[in-house]
């Protein structure tokens, strides 16, 4: 940076009465000039000369201000977001003079130099300096020293070669209690881990209602920006659904990808789907979720609406993408309808053979697949993960009949439920969920070892009530009794005296479950 460039910039800013922001590369060449603060003149990450973990962007920023005070946080946060080499704040003197032969002088009263650090806060600001002193600063040496520190930092070593480093953001509104909010964040963290990410930190905010533009307040967005840079996170996940406009605004301010809870669940489903039917339904759910967000990102580019202002070069890429997605959705919906018809024919065959069908339903990770394996000697994949199994599995089971020989039933393992189940999943998985509505009876499996098993049971029952066809009679089965205390078990038995208490993994209480299952089937067949 030269003294003459700084003086000319200060003179122009004084003349127009507005702050100016200039970005320089490491050769001292001007890359971008804008009116306003650095936050209003950010350069997209893909346009930065250098970008990556352990590296600075290769740009330094000069900005003018009238207040004779160190730069405010609003100026420093954009420096952190863009990983600028340095931020130079020129404090205007309010007057100056033009030198003979051109040029300007006397417009800069003092300067401040700020750069990134590994501490908290994430920046270091110098004392007020004379412009001539700053012009002698070895910027390239300063940048090299900073990048060496970043490369040697524990955070840079921790994230190297690993998956997504995720920063969680939770918004606590008046609609949820503190306990429900905290449990929702814990569940979101497990969803992220199931999807292959690592949660590096959680940021919370309490508001009476969401902020329309960014969901959280402006100050909290700045805190998220600092957290992303400090922790080297490359993904931010919110615990509530975001609109397309909110995603676009947040990604522009934070500088990394932003997802909501629904997108994480869709990603898990895409990973877990094994059968052709499961993959088909997951793709349909993803496209139905993407379509309105695709339209929301570029409605202003549309040229097919007709009327004044819509005439132009013809069809844009937005319309092409939207049309292709709509065509693919229509095709997938036809295939899902065919899948529904196929499953309906299978159910009709079972009904003709008079084989009762019992569906295992419950909150995700309640142990449905483990219980199915223990009862039928099946070999369905099980793991202590959310949505470990996605595709429905049917196995035969012999249960004791009432006053006659043992009878045969079909036991169907279904996809787990979760609170606020995305509507796109409910619609796309209608062929699978019909296994629940068409079953003769239900076994509602509850994880008794979970601290919020009552809320999980309530969520499952609410989802069942919302289905277009109400399922048949049900039996509540409390699983994982080997992992709870005797007092907790006694309390659940007192509250649900008609329930069955088992351990699918240790095969405890299975004979009682078989007997009660026979009674349930007899009741269902008598209706």
N, C-alpha and C positions, 0 to 999 in steps of 0.2 A: 504494500500500500504506500502510495506517495503522498506527500504533503499537499501537492497541487490538486490531486484527485479529491482528497478530503475537503479542501477549501471550496472547490467548485461544487461539490455535492451540498455542502452547507449553505453556499450562496443561493443555489437553486431552491433549496428547502425554505430558506428565509423569504425568498421572493414570492413563492406560491403559498406560503403559510401552512404547509402540510409536511408531515414527516416523509422522508424518502428512504427506500430500502434498496441496496445494491449488493448483488452477489458477485464475488470474484473467484476465479479459479486459482490454482496454485501457481500459475504463471503471472498472476496479477491482472489478467484480462477480465473485462466486464462481461458477465454471462447474462445477467438479468437486472433490469431497473424497474422499480415499481413505486407507486405512491401508497403510503400506509406503513403499518408495522410489519415485522417479519411474519407474524401469523397470517396476515392477509396476502403474503407473497411467497407462500411455500411452493417449492418445486416438487412435483410428483417423484416418488421414490425411484420409479423406472427411468426418470430423466436425470438422476444424479450421476455425476461422473464415476463415483466409486460408492459401492454400497455392500455391506455385509457385516457379519459379526466380527468384532475386533478391529474394525476399520472405520475411519471417519469418511465423510462424504466427498472430501476434496474441494469444498467450497468454504469461503469465509464471507461473512455478511457485514456490511456497513449500514448503520441506521442512525438517523438524526432524531434528537429530542430537544425540547426547550427546557425541561426541568433540570436544574443543576444537581441532580441526585443520581445515585447508582441506578442501573437499569432495573426496572420492575420485573416481577416474575413473569408477567405476560410477554415480555421480550425474551426471557431466558428459556421458556418452555419450548418455543419453536426451534431454538438452537439444539435442544436435547432431542426433539422429535426427528430432526433432519441430520443429526450427528454432524453439525457444522464444525469445521476446523477451529473457528473462532468467531466471536461476535464483537464488533467494535462499535461502541456507542459514541457518537459525536454530539457533545452538548453545545448548542448554538449560543453565541454571544448576544444575538439580537441585532447586531450591526456589523458592518465590515466596509471594505472599500475595494474598488477595482484598481489593480495595478496598471501602471503605464505599459502599454504594449499588450494588454489583455491579462486575463487571470484574475483571481480573487484572493483576498487575504483578510485575516481578522474575523472571520465568521465562526471559527471554532474556539470556544472558551476552554474546554478541556475534553478529555476522552477517557472512556473506560474500556478495558479489555476483559472479556469473559471467555472461558473455554470449559470443556467437559472435564469432570473428574470421576473417580470411582467411589467417592464418598456420598454422604447424604447431608446437604442437597447434592444434586448431580452436577453442580457447576461451581466455578471459582471466579470471583469478580475482583479485579484489581482496584486499587485506590485511584483517585482522579490523577491523570497524567497529562503532561503537555503533549501536543500533537507531534512535535519534533522528536520527543523521546520515544513515542510509540512507533514512529517511522523507522527507528533503528532496531526494532524488535525482530529477532530471527524467527519468523513464523514457521518456516520449514523445519527448523530444529525443534520448535515447540510441538508441531504436529507429529513428528517422528517419535518424540518422547511419549506423547499421549497414546499413540497407537501401540507402542511397545508395552505400555501399562495395560491397555485393553487386552492385548493378546495373552498377557500373563495372568489376567484376572481369573479367580476361581470360577466365576460365572461362565466365562468363555470356554473354559475347559469342560465344565459340566454339561453344556449344551452341545458340544461338538460331537457330531455323529449320532445324536439321539433323535427321537421323534419330535412331534410338536410340543413346544413349551407353552403351556396355556395359562393365561391369567383369567381367573373367574371374576365376574362382576355380578353382584346380587343387589336387587332393589327391593327394599322392605316398604311396602305400602300399607295403608290402613285395612286393606282387604284380607291380610293374613296376620296371624299372631306371630310373635317372635319365635315360638317353638316351631311353627309350621315353616317359617322363613328359613331358619337354620337347618331344619331337616331337608328342605328343598335344595339348599346349597350342598349339603353332604351327598344327596342323591345325584346332583349335577356333577359333582367331582367324581363319583363312581362311573357315571356315564362317560365322562371324558377319558377316564382310565380304561374303560372297556373299549372305547374307540381307538386306543393306542396313544393317547396323549399323556403328558405329565403336568399336573397342576403345580405351578411354582408359587402362586400366591392367590389370595382371595380378597377382593375389595368390596366393601358393603356401603350402602347409603340408605338412609331413612328419609322418605318423602311421603307426603300425604297422597300424591298422585304422580304418575310418570311425567317427565318432561316431554312434550310432543316431538321435539326435533331430535333429541339425542337420548331419550329415555331417562338418563341421569343428568344432574346439573352440570353447568359449565365448569365449575371448580373440580368436580369429580372426574370429568373428562380429562382435565389437565393432570390430575393424580394418576389416572390410568396411563396417560402418555409417559409420565415419568417412570411408572412401574414397568412398563414395557421396555423402556430403554435400560433401566437399572438391572432388570432380570434377564434381559436378552430374550424376552418372550416373542414368539412369532404368530400367536393366535390369541384372540380375546373372545371369550364365550360368556354371553349374558344368560341369566336364569329366566328371562321372559322372552316371548316372541317379539321380534323386531319387524317393523315395516320396511319396505325397500328403501324409502327415503331415510329412515334412521340408520340403516346399514351403510348407505352411501355417505351420509354425514359423518358417522363414526369412523369409517375407514379413512376418510379424507383427513380427519383431525388426528387420529391415532397413528396411522401409517402402516398398520398390519391388518391381516384378515380379521373380520368380525363375524361370528356366528351366533345363533341363538339355540335354545334348548332343542327345538324341533329339528334343526339341521343335524345336531349331534345324534339324535335318535335315528334319523334317516340314514346317517352314515353307518351306525351300528347294524341296522337292519340289512344294509347293503353288504356288510362284511359277513353277516351270519347266514344269509340265505344260501342254501345248498341246492335245493330242488329247483327244477325249471319253473314250477308254479310260484315258489317263493321269490325267485329273481324277477319274475314277471310282475308280481304285485309290488315289489320294492321299486322297480323302475317307474311304474305308474305313479306311485306315491311321490317319488322325487320330481318327476316332471310336472305333476299337478302343483307341487309346492313352488317349483321354479317359474312356471308360466306367469303368474301375476307379478313376480319380482322382475322378470325380464321386461314386461311391459312398463313397470314402474320406473325402470332405469332409463327409458328413452322415449316416452310418449311424445315429447316435443319434436322428435325426429320423424314422426309418422307423416307419410304423404298420401295415405289412402283414405283419409277421413272425408274429403270433399269440402267444397266451400272456399272462402277467401283465406289465403295464406297457406293452403295445402298443395298448391300446384308447384311443381319443382322437377327435380331430376328423376322422379319415378320412385319405384320401390327401393327402400333402404334395406340395409342388412338386418335391421331390427325386425321389419316385417317378414323377411325371409326366415329368420330364426324362429319367430313366433309361429309362422305357418307350419314349419317343419315340426315344431314341438306339438302343436295342436293335431297335426296329422298322426304323429307317433302316439299321442294320448288316445286318439280315436281307435287306432289299431289295437293298442293294449287293452282298452276297455272292451273291445269285441272279444279279445282272447280271454279276459277275465270272465266275461259272460259265458263263454264256452266252458271255462273251468267250473263255473257255478253249475252249468247244466250237467257236466260230467260228474261232479260230486253229488248232485241231486239224483242221478241215475244210480250211483253206488248206494246212496241212502235208501232208495226204493228197493234195491235188491236185498239190503239188510232187513228192511221191514217185511219183505215177502218171506224171508227166512225166519222171521220173528226172533231176531237176535237183538236184544236191547243194547243201546249205546249210552255210555256214560262218559262225559267230557270232564277232564281235569282243567279247572280254571283257577286263577289266582294272580296275585301281584308278581311281578318279575322277580326271580331269584327266591321264590318261596319254596322250591324243592319239588316241583311237579314232576320233572323228568326223573329225578332220583326215586321218587315214590313209584313211578311207572316201572322203572327198572327192578325195584325190589318186589313188586307185585307180580310182574309178568316175565322176569328174567330177560327183559329187553336189554339192548346195549346202546341206548340213546346217549349222546354226548352230554356230560354234566360238568359244570364248573361253578365256582363261587363268583359268578359274574352276572351282571344284568343282561337279559336277553341272550343267555348262553345258547339256547336252542330257539329256533324260529319256525321251522317247518313242522306241521302237525304230524304226529306219529300215532298209528292205530295198532293195538295189540289185543289178542284174545285173553280172557281171564275167566277161570272157573270159580264161581262163588257158591256158597251154600244156599239152597232154596228152602222155602218154608214148607215142611211136610213132604218134600219130594227129593229126588236126586239133585246133585249140584247142577246149576244151570250155567250157561255160557253167556258172557257179555263182552262187548267191545269197549275197550278203554282208550280214549283219545286224548293225547297230550296236545294242548293248544298253546299259542303264543301268549306270553305273559302280559298282564295289564300294567299300566303305570298312570299316575295322576296326570291330568291334562293331556290325555292321549291325543296326539295330533289328528285333526280332522282328515288330513290327507291319508293317513294310515288307516283310519277307520273305513274310509271309502274304498281304498285300494285293496284292503284285506277283507272285504265283505265275503268273498268266497270262502276264506278260512274261518271267519267268525260265524258263518252259517253252521259250522260244525257244532258250535255252542248252542245256537238257537234251535237247531233241529235235534239235539240230543234228548234222549228220554229222561235223563237225570244229570245232575252236576255234582262233582266233588269240588268244593271251594277250599283250596289249600291255602293255609295261612302260616307264615313264618313266625312262630311264637317267640323266637329268640330276638326278633327285631324290636327295638324300643318303641316303634310307632306301628305295631301290628294292628291296633284298633283302627287307625286312619287308613291303613292298607286294605283292611277288610271292608271298610266303608266305601273306599274308592272302587273296589271290585263290584260291590253290590250296586253302586250307582251306575257303573258302566253297563251292568246286566239289565238294569231297569230302563236304560236309554235305548236298548236294542229294539228294532222294529217288532220282533216276535219274542215274547217273554219265554225264557227257557222253562223246563220242567222243574220238579222238586229238587232241592239241593241238600247236601249234607256238608257241614263245616268240618274240616279236618285240620287240626293244629299240628304242624310238623316241627321237627327239630326240638322236641321236648328234652332231649339229652343235653341241650345247651342252655337251659334255663334253671333257675333256682326252684326249690320246692315251694316257696311262698308265691312266686310268680305263677307256677303251674296251678296251685290251689286257687288263686284268684281267678284265673281264666276258666277253670272248671266250675267255679261258682257262678260266673257270669254266663257261661255257655254249657249248661249241664247236658244238653243233647249232642254236643260235639264229640268227636273222636280225637284222641291225643296219641300221636305216633312219632316215630323217628324213622324216616325212610332210609337213612344211611346205616343206622344200627339195627334196623328191622325190628323195632319195638312197636307193639300194639297192632301188628298187621292182621292177626287173626280176628281181633275185635273189629277192625276195619272191614274185613271180608264179610263178617256176619252182618254188620250194619249196612254194608253195601247191598247185600241180598235183600234186606228189608226195604231199602230205598228203591230197588228195581221192582220189587213186588208192588210197592205203592205207585210207582210210575206206570206200570203196565195195567193197573186197575183203574186208572183215570180214563 
